[in-house]
Each structure stands twice: as C-alpha cells, then as structure tokens.
Amino acid sequence: MADSKAAVSVKLARYLDAEGRLKSWPSKRSVQLEALRYLAGRLPTGVEWSERELNEQLKSLATFGDWALLRRDLCDARWLDRSPDGRRYWRVPSSPG
C-alpha cells in the first residue's frame, strides 16, 4: 500500500497509517470526499457483499471502527450501491479506482 499512499494528497495522507489504512475520519468535507474516493478505489467491482462482509472489507481499509459511517457515506457519494432492503452492497462500476 505504500504506492497507494504516495498517490494521495498531503491532506489525506495525514489520515493514513503506514499500511495505507484510514486511521481517523477527517473533519473537512473535502478531505472526507477524498477519503471516500480512496476507499472506493480499493474495493473490487463485480462483487456483492452482505453488510457483515462489507464491514470486513472496510476493516481492512480503515482502523477507526465506524463501519456504518463509511457504508452510509460511500452510498451517499454513489461509490457504493445497495439493494432496496439494504442486505446487499456493491461498488458502482463507474466509481474511482
């Protein structure tokens, strides 16, 4: 992940640990959007996850533990989509990464 960290902005880099995982949630919305783009770019396309499976994916990408915040913001930013019943999630094909 060192190469991935080199490709991010200085502002976002402050929020990443040595393994390139998001260690805290930025307070500025512009950096939050950067963080969402960064996370979405690391999720595979063509895969569906249950909420629990998506949480496991997010655990490998972020260490601060608010999976609901990340799921919700990724969906709101349209980098993830979910089924109407909220049971299945997937990365939007036209999303970054």
Secondary structure as GFF3:
##gff-version 3
##sequence-region A 1 97
A	DSSP	alpha_helix	2	6	.	.	.	ID=ss1
A	DSSP	alpha_helix	10	13	.	.	.	ID=ss2
A	DSSP	alpha_helix	29	40	.	.	.	ID=ss3
A	DSSP	beta_strand	48	49	.	.	.	ID=ss4
A	DSSP	alpha_helix	51	59	.	.	.	ID=ss5
A	DSSP	alpha_helix	67	76	.	.	.	ID=ss6
A	DSSP	beta_strand	80	82	.	.	.	ID=ss7
A	DSSP	beta_strand	89	91	.	.	.	ID=ss8
###
